[in-house]
Amino acid sequence: MAKLYFYYSAMNAGKTTTLLQSAHNYRERGMRVLILTPRLDDRSGSGTVASRIGLRAQGRGFGREDDLEQLVRDDIAARGKLDCVLVDEAQFLTKAQAWQLGEVVDALRVPVLCYGLRTDFRGELFEGSAALLAWADELDEIKTICHSGKKATMTVRVDEQGRAVQQGPQVEIGGNERYVSVSRAEFKKVMRGEGRVELQQDVLPLE
């Protein structure tokens, strides 16, 4: 039975790597997948989904104005049976788009796997994440570790000195040069201005 899944985490937990592995698993079995990625995150090129360890695949870019149910219907009409939809950076979905993905599951019987952040740099839910937390059939946390050794559940936006940024737009595209995953206790500490957070390396070593 098709379901709507939401795999969430803080930054640098391997969400995109997991998405690409899922896509590979489907394709290895002769199944067709559609990867959706928000156009506003174009660090790897429009429509390209890329992980920090070098894996990448071509997806379909979408904007906030796009109807994702109709996009999937059009894809099926043009290319035939679809076995799975995978959504990268799902926190950037609108509430309406999260509902449309639910329609892909319920009306079209196509499973939808969404991967994204739960909260922003202020500790507040993203619009897309809030909707998916409310409506997904299955929720799964992808875990990562804070520098303190505790589980990281929050994401801090930092400046060049490693101090927490507390003001600014919710959406500001960046990677390890701007964001660090921390535990709730460390999040509260740095947001109070008590200490700095070391920026992490931009690319994971393979050895």
C-alpha positions in Angstrom: 0.0 0.0 0.0 1.3 3.4 -1.0 2.2 5.8 1.9 3.5 9.3 2.5 6.9 9.1 4.4 8.8 11.9 6.0 12.4 11.3 6.9 13.6 14.3 8.9 16.8 15.4 10.7 19.2 18.2 11.5 21.8 19.2 9.0 24.5 16.7 7.8 22.7 13.6 8.8 22.8 12.0 5.3 19.3 12.7 4.1 20.2 13.2 0.5 22.5 10.2 0.5 19.6 8.1 1.9 17.3 9.5 -0.8 19.8 8.6 -3.6 20.3 5.1 -2.2 16.5 4.6 -2.2 16.3 5.8 -5.8 19.1 3.3 -6.7 17.3 0.5 -4.9 14.1 1.1 -6.9 16.0 1.4 -10.2 18.0 -1.7 -9.6 14.7 -3.6 -9.5 13.6 -2.1 -12.8 11.3 0.4 -11.2 10.8 4.0 -12.3 11.2 6.9 -9.8 10.8 10.6 -10.0 13.1 12.8 -7.9 11.8 16.3 -7.0 14.0 19.0 -5.7 13.2 22.7 -5.0 14.6 25.1 -7.5 15.7 27.6 -4.9 18.4 25.2 -3.8 20.6 25.3 -6.9 24.0 24.7 -5.4 24.6 21.6 -7.5 22.8 23.0 -10.6 19.1 23.2 -11.3 17.4 19.9 -10.8 20.5 18.1 -9.6 20.4 16.3 -6.3 23.8 15.8 -4.8 25.1 14.5 -1.4 28.2 15.6 0.5 29.9 12.3 -0.3 29.8 12.8 -4.0 26.6 10.9 -5.0 24.3 12.7 -7.4 21.3 12.2 -9.7 19.2 14.3 -12.0 15.8 15.3 -10.6 13.0 17.6 -11.6 13.1 21.1 -10.1 9.9 22.7 -8.8 8.9 26.1 -7.5 6.5 27.2 -4.7 3.8 27.9 -7.3 3.9 24.4 -8.8 1.1 21.8 -8.3 3.1 18.7 -7.5 0.1 16.3 -8.0 -0.4 17.7 -11.5 3.4 17.4 -12.1 3.3 13.7 -11.2 0.2 13.1 -13.3 1.9 14.8 -16.3 5.0 12.7 -15.7 3.0 9.5 -15.7 1.1 10.5 -18.8 4.4 11.2 -20.6 6.5 8.3 -19.4 4.3 5.6 -18.1 3.9 3.9 -14.7 5.7 5.5 -11.8 6.8 3.4 -8.8 8.0 6.1 -6.3 8.3 9.8 -5.9 11.3 11.1 -3.8 11.4 14.7 -2.6 14.7 16.3 -1.5 14.8 19.4 0.8 11.2 18.8 1.7 11.2 21.5 4.3 10.8 24.0 1.4 7.5 22.6 0.3 4.5 24.8 0.8 1.6 23.5 2.9 -0.5 23.1 -0.3 2.3 21.1 -1.9 2.5 18.7 1.1 -1.2 18.1 0.6 -0.7 17.5 -3.1 1.9 14.8 -2.3 -0.7 13.2 -0.1 -3.0 13.1 -3.1 -0.3 11.4 -5.1 -0.3 8.7 -2.5 -4.1 8.5 -2.0 -5.4 9.1 -5.5 -2.6 7.8 -7.7 -1.4 5.0 -5.3 2.3 6.1 -5.7 4.5 6.1 -2.6 6.1 9.4 -1.7 9.3 9.6 0.3 10.2 13.1 1.6 13.5 14.0 3.1 14.1 17.3 4.9 15.0 19.4 8.0 12.5 19.6 10.8 13.4 23.0 12.2 15.1 26.2 11.0 18.1 28.1 12.6 15.7 29.6 15.2 14.3 26.2 16.3 11.0 26.8 14.5 9.3 24.4 12.1 9.5 25.0 8.4 6.1 25.2 6.6 6.7 22.0 4.7 8.0 20.1 7.6 5.1 21.1 9.8 2.6 19.9 7.2 4.5 16.6 6.7 4.7 16.0 10.5 1.0 16.4 10.6 0.0 14.4 7.5 2.7 11.7 6.8 1.8 8.1 7.3 5.3 7.3 8.5 7.8 9.5 10.3 11.4 8.5 10.7 14.2 10.5 12.2 17.6 10.2 10.6 20.1 10.7 13.4 23.3 12.7 13.6 25.7 13.7 16.3 26.5 17.0 18.0 30.1 17.9 18.7 29.3 17.4 22.3 28.6 13.7 21.6 24.8 14.0 22.2 22.3 13.5 19.4 21.9 16.5 17.3 18.3 17.7 16.8 18.8 21.4 16.0 20.5 23.4 13.3 22.4 26.6 14.1 23.2 29.3 11.4 26.6 30.8 12.2 28.6 33.8 11.1 32.3 33.8 10.1 33.3 33.7 13.8 31.2 30.7 14.6 28.6 32.7 16.6 24.9 31.9 16.3 22.9 34.1 13.9 19.5 34.9 15.5 18.0 37.3 12.9 17.4 37.0 9.1 15.2 35.2 6.6 14.2 31.6 7.4 15.5 30.4 4.0 19.2 31.1 3.3 20.8 28.4 1.2 24.1 27.1 2.5 26.0 24.1 3.8 28.7 23.4 6.3 30.0 26.9 5.8 26.8 28.4 7.3 25.1 25.7 9.4 26.0 23.3 12.2 24.0 20.5 13.8 23.9 20.6 17.6 22.0 19.1 20.5 19.1 21.1 22.1 21.4 21.9 25.1 24.1 23.3 22.8 21.5 25.2 20.8 20.3 27.0 23.8 23.9 27.7 24.9 25.0 29.3 21.6 21.8 31.1 21.2 22.5 32.8 24.5 25.8 33.9 23.1 27.8 31.5 25.4 30.6 30.3 23.2 31.1 29.6 19.5 30.5 26.7 17.2 33.3 25.3 15.0 32.4 25.1 11.3 32.6 21.7 9.9 34.5 20.5 6.9 32.7 21.1 3.6 33.3 17.6 2.1 33.4 14.3 4.0 36.6 12.3 3.5 36.2 8.9 1.8 38.9 7.2 3.8 
